[in-house]
Amino acid sequence: DSATVEFRISKDWIPGFTVHAELTGSIPREIEVTDSLHRPAIATGSVSLKVSRDIYKLNVSINTKETDESFTPSSIIHIGVDVTQHTNNAAVDKVEVCLIIVDEAILSLTGHTLL
């Protein structure tokens, strides 16, 4: 016989948890002894399971509304930042974004190369 146990996995269990099962019972003796009880039997097993961290992942999309790929000095650019949940693309409330804009010439002074 087998049994199935269902339970809800909590996000508090990230990054993983272990399920341990212990079964106790009795089985008939191999050699019959008069007025003897069954002999004890025990079985154990365990498995380690991983819990996905995807609920903590975010999709971040940065885009401009302008169609130009290059801009002139003193031009104004509008940058949009969209943040959604990785698992279902739902909008994320109360997001804090730090947008850093650096001139390419300044980056070249540090030896940094653009990808």
C-alpha positions in Angstrom: 0.0 0.0 0.0 1.1 3.6 -0.5 -0.1 6.9 0.8 0.1 10.4 -0.6 0.6 13.4 1.6 -0.1 16.9 0.1 1.2 20.1 1.5 1.8 23.7 0.4 5.4 24.7 -0.1 6.2 28.0 1.6 8.5 30.7 0.2 10.2 30.5 3.6 11.6 27.1 2.6 13.8 28.6 -0.2 16.3 27.4 -1.3 15.1 23.9 -0.4 13.9 21.4 2.2 14.2 17.7 3.0 11.3 15.3 3.3 11.9 12.4 5.7 9.5 9.5 6.1 9.7 6.8 8.7 7.4 3.7 8.6 7.0 1.3 11.5 5.1 -1.9 11.7 5.5 -5.6 12.0 5.9 -8.6 9.7 5.5 -12.3 10.3 8.6 -14.1 11.5 10.5 -16.2 9.0 10.5 -19.2 11.4 7.1 -19.9 13.0 7.3 -19.8 16.8 4.2 -20.8 18.8 2.4 -17.8 20.5 5.0 -15.4 19.1 4.3 -11.9 18.0 5.3 -10.6 14.6 8.8 -9.2 14.4 9.1 -5.4 14.3 9.8 -3.8 10.9 11.0 -0.3 10.1 11.7 1.6 6.9 13.1 5.1 6.3 13.7 7.3 3.4 14.4 10.9 2.6 14.7 13.2 -0.3 16.0 16.8 -0.6 14.0 19.1 -2.9 14.9 22.5 -4.3 12.4 25.4 -4.2 12.5 27.8 -7.1 13.7 31.4 -6.3 11.8 32.7 -9.3 9.3 34.6 -7.1 12.2 36.9 -6.2 13.3 37.5 -9.8 12.2 40.6 -11.7 12.1 41.5 -15.4 13.5 45.0 -16.0 12.9 46.7 -19.3 14.6 50.1 -20.1 13.5 51.9 -23.3 13.3 55.3 -24.9 10.3 56.7 -26.6 12.5 58.3 -29.2 13.3 56.5 -32.4 16.8 58.1 -32.7 19.8 56.0 -31.8 22.0 58.9 -31.2 21.4 62.3 -29.6 22.9 65.7 -29.8 24.1 67.7 -26.8 21.3 69.5 -24.9 18.7 67.1 -26.4 16.0 65.8 -24.0 15.5 62.1 -23.8 12.6 60.2 -22.1 13.6 56.9 -20.5 11.0 54.4 -19.5 11.7 51.7 -16.9 9.2 48.8 -16.6 9.5 46.2 -13.9 7.4 43.0 -13.8 7.3 39.8 -12.0 9.4 37.1 -13.6 6.9 34.3 -13.0 3.7 35.9 -14.4 4.8 39.3 -15.9 2.5 41.1 -13.4 3.3 44.7 -12.6 5.3 45.3 -9.4 4.1 47.8 -6.9 6.4 50.1 -4.9 9.5 49.6 -7.0 12.6 51.8 -6.4 14.8 52.3 -9.4 18.3 53.9 -9.5 19.0 55.0 -13.1 22.6 56.0 -13.7 23.5 57.8 -16.9 27.2 58.2 -17.7 28.8 59.8 -20.8 30.7 57.3 -22.9 33.8 59.5 -22.9 33.9 59.4 -19.1 33.7 55.6 -19.2 36.5 55.4 -21.6 38.8 57.2 -19.1 38.3 54.3 -16.7 39.1 51.7 -19.4 35.5 50.4 -19.3 34.2 49.1 -22.6 30.5 49.1 -23.6 29.0 45.8 -24.5 
